[in-house]
Amino acid sequence: MQKVKTGLWNERNAAFVAFYAKNIQPYKDYNHAGRKLKQLKTTYVLMMGRSDGTLGFIGGMVEEGASIEEAAYRETYAEVNYKINPYKLMPVTTYNIFPDFNAHLFAYDCENLEELKQIYRQSVEAEHFISETTGLIFVPMTDFNSNGSGFTNIAMGKMFGSVREELFSLRNYLK
């Protein structure tokens, strides 16, 4: 597996979408948090639990004759029941997984926590819920303390294919 030029086409391709929202204050109204933690603003990304027990991004294979963006649109609707605005897809990275297979990751700015929550809520009505997607999780793009609570703990979990590398690329993209 190696990182290649973003958008590089191969014989087989897959498109994935990382939905995110910036400036979320997860501890703002949490009574047990100190002042510094209450003021913390961070970015959150939606990741999905996959039926094989790993974490991944929302997306899947590019069908013959379709573009990478069209596959991102189709797979997002099938996996989380959400119709994306294709103009908001921002290419982040591409990884060559096998000699004939590339995985393409896009970022999608949800602009606020409510839009992320909307995707989360309606995902249980998606066509591929349970068969491919076992649920969504909110991933903070920062650590909340020096013990790795937050991003580091999640990033060290079981992830599918190039997802860990894509997650770190996404974190750099969002800075």
C-alpha positions in Angstrom: 0.0 0.0 0.0 1.3 3.4 -0.9 0.1 7.0 -1.2 -0.2 8.1 -4.8 -1.2 11.3 -6.6 -4.6 12.4 -5.4 -7.3 11.3 -7.9 -5.0 8.9 -9.8 -7.3 6.5 -11.7 -6.6 2.7 -11.7 -8.3 -0.4 -13.1 -10.5 -0.6 -9.9 -11.3 2.3 -7.7 -13.3 3.1 -4.6 -14.6 6.4 -3.3 -15.0 7.3 0.4 -16.3 10.4 2.1 -15.3 11.8 5.5 -18.1 14.1 6.7 -16.8 16.7 9.2 -17.8 19.7 11.1 -15.4 22.2 12.7 -15.5 24.3 15.9 -17.5 21.8 18.0 -17.4 22.3 21.7 -18.0 18.8 23.1 -17.6 19.8 26.8 -19.3 23.2 26.7 -22.3 22.2 28.8 -20.6 19.3 30.6 -20.7 20.0 34.4 -17.7 17.8 35.2 -15.3 19.5 32.8 -12.9 22.3 33.8 -12.9 25.7 32.2 -10.2 24.9 29.7 -12.0 21.7 28.5 -15.3 23.6 28.2 -13.7 26.1 25.9 -12.1 23.5 23.7 -13.2 23.6 20.0 -12.4 20.7 17.8 -13.3 19.1 14.5 -15.4 15.9 14.4 -15.5 13.4 11.6 -18.1 10.6 11.0 -16.7 7.1 10.6 -18.7 4.0 10.2 -18.5 0.6 11.8 -18.3 -2.0 9.1 -19.9 -5.4 9.2 -16.4 -7.0 9.4 -15.8 -5.3 12.7 -13.4 -2.6 11.5 -13.8 1.2 11.2 -13.9 2.8 7.8 -15.2 5.8 5.9 -18.5 5.9 4.1 -18.2 4.8 0.5 -17.5 1.9 -1.8 -16.6 0.7 -5.3 -16.7 2.9 -8.4 -18.9 1.1 -11.0 -17.9 0.8 -14.6 -18.6 4.1 -16.5 -19.0 6.2 -13.3 -16.7 8.8 -12.0 -15.2 8.8 -8.5 -17.5 11.6 -7.5 -20.6 9.7 -8.8 -19.6 6.7 -6.7 -19.2 8.8 -3.6 -22.7 10.2 -4.2 -24.2 6.7 -4.8 -22.4 5.0 -1.9 -23.2 7.8 0.6 -26.9 7.4 -0.2 -26.8 3.6 0.0 -24.8 3.5 3.3 -26.2 6.5 5.3 -29.3 7.6 3.4 -27.8 11.1 2.7 -27.8 13.0 -0.6 -24.5 14.9 -0.8 -23.9 18.1 -2.8 -21.2 16.9 -5.2 -19.7 20.4 -5.3 -18.8 20.1 -1.6 -16.6 17.0 -2.2 -13.0 18.0 -1.6 -10.3 15.5 -2.6 -8.0 14.6 0.3 -5.8 11.6 -0.7 -5.5 8.5 -2.8 -3.9 5.2 -1.8 -2.9 2.4 -4.1 -4.0 -0.7 -2.1 -3.3 -3.4 -4.7 -1.5 -3.0 -8.1 -4.9 -2.5 -9.8 -6.9 -0.8 -7.0 -6.9 2.7 -5.7 -8.9 4.2 -2.7 -9.9 7.8 -3.0 -10.9 9.9 0.1 -13.0 13.1 -0.1 -13.7 15.5 2.7 -17.2 17.0 3.0 -17.8 20.0 5.2 -21.1 19.7 7.1 -20.6 23.2 8.5 -22.1 22.4 11.9 -22.8 19.6 14.3 -26.6 19.5 13.5 -25.8 18.3 9.9 -23.5 15.6 11.3 -26.3 14.5 13.6 -28.8 14.5 10.8 -26.6 12.0 8.8 -26.2 9.9 12.0 -30.0 9.8 12.6 -31.0 8.9 9.1 -28.3 6.3 8.6 -30.4 3.6 10.2 -32.9 4.0 7.3 -30.2 3.4 4.6 -30.4 0.5 2.2 -27.0 -1.0 3.3 -27.5 -0.4 7.1 -26.6 -3.6 8.9 -25.4 -5.4 5.7 -22.4 -3.1 5.3 -22.8 -0.4 7.9 -23.3 -1.3 11.6 -23.4 2.3 12.9 -21.6 5.6 12.8 -19.3 7.2 15.4 -18.2 10.7 15.9 -14.4 10.9 15.9 -12.7 13.9 17.5 -9.7 15.1 15.5 -7.8 16.1 18.7 -6.8 14.5 21.9 -8.5 15.7 25.1 -5.6 14.9 27.4 -2.0 13.7 27.4 -3.2 10.0 27.6 -4.4 10.0 24.0 -8.0 10.2 25.0 -9.8 11.1 21.7 -8.1 10.9 18.3 -5.1 8.8 19.3 -7.2 6.0 20.9 -9.5 5.8 18.0 -6.7 6.0 15.4 -5.0 3.0 17.0 -8.2 0.9 16.7 -8.9 -1.8 14.1 -9.4 -0.1 10.7 -10.0 -1.5 7.2 -7.3 -1.2 4.5 -5.7 2.2 4.2 -8.2 3.9 6.6 -5.7 4.7 9.3 -3.4 6.4 6.8 -6.4 8.2 5.3 -7.5 9.4 8.7 -4.1 10.9 9.4 -4.1 12.5 5.9 -7.5 13.9 6.7 -6.4 15.3 10.0 -3.5 17.2 8.2 -6.0 18.4 5.5 -8.3 19.8 8.2 -5.7 21.8 10.1 
